[in-house]
Amino acid sequence: MIKKRYADRRDWRRITQRHYVHEQVENKVFNGHVTLLQLIEVTSPLDVRYGDETIRIADAGYVWVQQFPSDAHHAVTSMFDVTGQLVQNYIDICLRTGVEDGRIYWEDLFLDLIVLPSGEVLLVDVDELEAAREQGDVSEAEYALALAEAKQLQKQLQDGTFPLVAHVEVMKERLELQLKQGTPR
């Protein structure tokens, strides 16, 4: 079954205190929704392992910026540590994105791309997509869509033509300003 995930991470118990803001953006680079989630307090840090490397992606003081382009089948989560350094970009391949009861969501198609600060791109969760297809949780068309979107993104990332990775700093500053002005949601 395709899972609907929400940008505010309201149901993620690891985050015990947060600030969150989102807005709709329309400009030359991006059309869609952008969110910023500040992790104020967490029950414990979250570290992930990629090969020989362990990366902390969630801890108190971390900031996640998510971009949900309206004309694409992906959402980009850029994770920043307490010093403001990018720790990774996580690209969820999705069936669709939208807004439900004021909450930004994406329908997760299992397949993901991870872009490390070194520029290395990892394709992950292929096994989850395969299992979902075998169990009938995704159709053949959804399976093909996920693979095609991932392939297109890999090419753009390799060619340096994927705009959302470079654009995230601008969005981060814009949303942090909203938080400072007292408009968190």
Secondary structure, 3 states (H helix, E strand, C coil): CCEEEECCCCCCCCEEEEEEEEEEEECCCCEEEEEEEEEEEECCCEEEEECCEEEEEECCCCEEEEEEECCCCEEEEEEECCCCCEEEEEEEEEEEEEEECCEEEEEEEEEEEEECCCCCEEEECHHHHHHHHHCCCCCHHHHHHHHHHHHHHHHHHHHCCCHHHHHHHHHHHHHHHHHHCCCCC
